[in-house]
Amino acid sequence: MIWLKRIWFSFYDNFVSHVLVVPERDPAARTGFFGWIEIILCYPGVHAIWLHRIAHFLWKIKVPVIPRLISHINRFLTDIEIHPGAKIGKGVFIDHGAGVVIGETAEVGDDVTMYQGVTLGGTGKERGKRHPTIGKNVVIGAGAIILGNITVGDNSRIGAGSVVVKSVPPNATAVGVPAKIVSINGVRIEPLEHHRIPDPQLEMLRQFEVQLEELRRKVEFLEQNLTVEHPSNPKQSE
């Protein structure tokens, strides 16, 4: 009985968990009998992880060629490229998925959500651990690029289009190019509300505008005072 439980939990973590999380994270997903059938048959992010599980198992037991071939077929079918060596946790959801690339030494924690165009890449041609480690319950926005042997902490958010080259602490939000850690000022940011994630570049420009306006007012004030104290008199006495 113990080995049956182990088989079931392994099957659940590796295959079932990726299906059950879809309705929680995709508003377009439907439940009910036909809804689950639709998720199983029509979600490339689910299929990509399933195929990766097989490729990763063969990779771990050092089967030659076949794991990379499965990865190649996976990319052809789903437009998602996951190296067989990458480690993917349970409950991971890849929404839409087109253009997602996950490198060989990348590690993705449980319950991570990532959108189309995400890259977990390396830098240079170094050996060993050269791809990111993503913590649990992380949301990675569309088109985000995370490079190098860095860590994104648990419960963090990576804004769409961001380029992350430094580690991100837990419970943080990183946005921009290059990505910077930004405060949320007590406002709760829902994982799917990408439009509410703050933009540090925009905030900086606004601060510059405020400072320029203050400088303009000071200059005008000084000019007015100088005019009052030293009025111009073209008919000065000879």
Secondary structure, DSSP 4 states (H G I P E B T S, - for coil): -HHHHHHHHHHIIIIIHHHHTHHHH-TT---HHHHHHHHHHH-HHHHHHHHHHHHHHHHHTT--SHHHHHHHHHHHHHS-EE-TT-EE-TT-EESS-TT-EE-TT-EE-TT-EE-TT-EEE--TT--SS-S-EE-TT-EE-TT-EEESS-EE-TT-EE-TT-EE-S-B-TT-EEETTTTEEE--TTPPPPTT-GGGS--HHHHHHHHHHHHHHHHHHHHHHHHHHHHHHS---TT---
